[in-house]
């Protein structure tokens, strides 16, 4: 589970996007930070291990030029553990082979190994880890996108076909030097928050990531199963896959509080990911009003929208109904800010 942000407008993108990531990374992110911006007809990219402040202090990420950009904060529960899980080679965004486009992903791609088998003859997978014989699942997406662009497809169609070829939890965002003031987003069933301002648009994988600009943008949640085009003045939303109907169970905040407190009283203080994993095993069916056994079926179909849970938890904390604190947690040799929850 990762956190994403994108911006197009007149302001320098770097600071806006880094602040968006910083607002989100304590919940699930911060293992690696990356950003791609467009300026003078080219894409500039910086990505490093660690959370925003660490990467700012150890790279030129905050100095990237351009008023269009995408940014990513990584969190992985995959095979990349210990010092291996926050390596630069696993960080997003990813560049196409010619450097013309950049792409980032949130979620888990179930069929990435099938794509890897067909792509690895022609593409280098920079996230390959010989110790475990595996790659970061997200990297297949940029190579699929690259292949489709080389076949002559435009960016919109290439991203749509890329997203629809992937199974699991898929939220992709991409930019191209050939369309320097455009961001494309392919969203199956993840949280996807958009903002429309005066000659500027913004995107975040969580509403929490737009807290610094809530008063400046008309903020709303994008529909699921959507293909989105952001430009300075417009947000165009169409269907990602007209053949499928996206799952959209509704969260009940009272039940979320009840189930969260029950879990925390039983297990003690927990960070966000471990609380969400515990609720997924015992509680999410009640929280989302599902029949017994439905959560597992929904998860297999690609619904795993943890970001939908974070903002309600934060609101409950503001009311004092659940306790929230941020503390530094050592992960892969770098201190990462983590949000921890407990019962009052």
N, C-alpha and C positions, 0 to 999 in steps of 0.2 A: 504494500500500500504506500503510495507516494502522494506528494502535493504538487500541484501545477499552477502556473499563472501565465498570463499573456497580456500584452498591451499594444495599442496603436493610437497615436495622437501626436501632439506637439511637444509633450514633455520628454525629457530623457527617460528612456524605459528602464534603465538599470536599477535606479534607486527605488522606483515604484515596485518593480518585480521582486527585488530582494526583500523589501519590507513585507510584501505579500507572503513570500515563503517563510519569513521569520515568524509571522503571525500564526502559521500553520504547523511549523516543523516540530513543535513540542508534542503534538498529538500523534503524528506518525510521519516522520521525515528526519532530515538532519544527518543521515549517514553519509550523504554526498550531496553537493549543491552544484548546479550547472545552469548556464544561461547562454542563449544565442540571440544576438541582435543583428539588425540589418542596417547598414550604412554604406553610402557610396557604391551601391550595386553589389555588395558582397556580404556574406554572413561571417560574423566574428563569434567565436565560441570559447568559453572558459568553463571547465568543470573540474572539481577537486573533491577529495574526501572531506567529510566533516560538515557541520552546520554553517549557516550563513556567516556569522561573525568570524568563525575560524577561516573560512575560505576568503572572506574579504581581507583578512589580515595577511594571507599567504598567497594572494594572486592579484591579478588586475581585473577581477570580475566587476568591481564597482565602477571601473573606468570605461567599460565597454560603451562605444558610441552608438547612437541610433535612437529613433523614437518608435520603433517596432521591435518587439522581442518576445521570446518565450523563456520560461524559467522553470526549474524542476528541483524538488527536494526529495531524495530517495529514502525509502524504508523497505527492507527486504526481510522476509521470513524464509528465504530459500536456503539452498545448500551453502551459500556463501556466509559462513559464520566466522567468529573470531576476527583476527585482523584482515581476513580476506573480504569481508562483506562491505567495507566502505573503501573500495579502490576506485581510482579515477577511471579505470577501464570498465567499471560497471555503471558509471554515472550517465545521466541524460543531460541535454539532448544528444541525439546521434546525427551525424552528417551523412548524406548520401555520398557515394563514391567520388562524385565530381565536386562535392562541396557546395552545390547549388541549393540544396534543401536541407532542413533540419527538422527532426521529429522527436517527440517525447511521449511517454506512455504512463498511464496509471492503471493498475490492476494486475491480473494474473492471466497469462496466455496459456491455455491448456494444450493446444496442438503445436506449440513452438518447435518440438523436436521433429515433427513431420516436415515443417518448413525448413528447418536447419539442414536436414538431410538433402533437400533439393537445392539449397542455396550455397552450401559451403564449398562446392566445387568452383564457384565463380566469385565468392565474396569472402573477405577476411573478417572473422568474428573477433573483434578486439577484446571482448569480454570473456573469451575462452579461458577456463581455469584448468590446467592440466592435472592439478592435484585431485580434482573431483570429476574431470572429464565432462564438463558442462559449461553452458553459457548463460548469460542473463537473458531470460525469455524475451524481453522487450526488444533486443537488438534485431530479431528477425523482422520486426515491423519496418524498420528503415530500409532494409535490403529488399523487401517486397515492394515498398514504395519506389525505390530506385529502379527496380526492374520494370515496373509499370510506366514510370516516366520515360525510361529509355525506349519503351515500346511506342511512345508517341502520345500517351494519354495526358490530358491536362491535370493540373494539381487536384482539382475537385474530384474528378473521376478516379484518379490514382489512389487518393486517400480513402475514398468510399470503398473501392475494391479491396484495398489493403485491410481495412477494418473488418469487412464482411468475410474475409478469408480466415480470420482469427476466431477461435472459440475461447470462451471464458469471460473474464471481466476486462473490457476494452474501452479505454478513453484515450484517444490520440489527439495531439495538437501538432501542427506543422506550419512552417514558413518556407518561402522560396525567394531567392534573390531575383527571380524573374517576375515576381509579384510583390514588390518591396513594401507595400502597405496593406498586407492581407495576412490574416491568420485563419487557417482552416482547422476545425475541430470535428472529430468523429466520436460520437458518444452513444454507446449501446445502452447500458443501464447504470452508469455511474452518476454521482452528483456532479452537476455542471452549472456554475453560477456565472451569469453574464451581467455586464453593466454598460449602459449607454449614457455618454456624457455629451458635452457640446464639442463636437468635432473630435471625439475620442471614444474608444470602446475598450473594455477590459474583461478579462476572464479569470476565474479561479476555480479550482476543484472543490472549494468549500467557501461558503459565505464568510466564514471567519477570516479568510484570506483577503477580504475587501474591507475590513473594519477601518482601515486608514483612509478610505475614500467613499464610505457609505453616503456622506452628505453631498458628494459631487457627482454621483452617478445614479441613474435609475436602475436599481439592482433587481434581478429576477432569476428564477431557476429555469434553465432550458429544459424542454421536454426530453424524455428518453427516446432512444432510437432516432437520433437527430444528426444531420450533417449541417454544420454551421460555418458560415463565412463572415468573418469580422473585417470591416474596413473602418476608416475614420468616422464615417457618417452613417453606416448602416450595419445592421445585424440581420443576416439572411438565414432562416432556419428551414431546412427541408428534411425529408425522410432519409435516414441512413439506409435502411433496408425495408422497402415496402412489403416484402414477403413475410416479415415477422412482426409479431406484436410484443412490445417490450413489457416486462413485468414491472408493476408499480405499486407494491404494497405500501400502505400508509402507516406511519409511526404514531403511536399513542404516547404522549409525554408522561402522563400519569403512570402508565404501566412501565415505561422506561425507568422512571424514578424508583418505582417499587422493586423491579427486578434488579436494578443496579445496587440499591441499598441491601437487598437480600444477599447478593453475591459478595459485596464488600464486607458486610458483617460476618459472613462465613469465612472469607479468605483474608481479610485485612486490606491494607492499602495496596492499590494496583495501578500500574501505568495504563494508558489508554488502550494500547494494543492487547494487553493481557485481559483487561476488563471486557473488551469487545469479543475476544476469543472465548472467554467464559460465558458471555451472554449468548454467543452463537451456539454453544453446546447445550445451553439450558436457559432459555429466556426470550430469545428473539422471536420465537413463534408467537408468544404472548404479546410482545412489544409491537409486532406488525400484524396482529390479528389473524395469524395463519392457522390452518388446521394442523394437527399433529403429523409430523413427517414432511410437511410442505417446505420448511426452511432448507432441508438438505436437497430437495428437488430443485428449488429456486437457485441455490448456490451452484449446483451442477450446470444449470442453464446460463450461468454467468452473472447472476445478481449477487452482489456482495458489497453493497453501498454503505461502507462504514462511515463515510463523510456525512451521511444523512443523520448520524447519531451524535456527532461531535457538538454541533451547535446547540441542540437541545440540552445536552449535558452541561455545556458552558452556561446556558441560561439558568438551569437549575442551581448551578454553583453561585451565580449572581444573587439568587434569592436565598442563599444559605441553606438550601435543602440537601445539598451534597457538598462535600469539601473538596477543593481543588488547590493544588500547589504545584509549582514548577521547581524542579531541582536538576542539577547537572548529573548526568549518568554516563559513566565511562563505557564507550562502545568502540571497539576496534582501535583503541589507543587514543581516541579523541573524546573530549567531554561534550556530550550532546544534551541540550535542554529537553527534559521530558515532563509532561503533565501527568501527575499522579492524583488519584481519586481515593476518597475514603468516606465512610459514614460519619455524620456529625457526632 
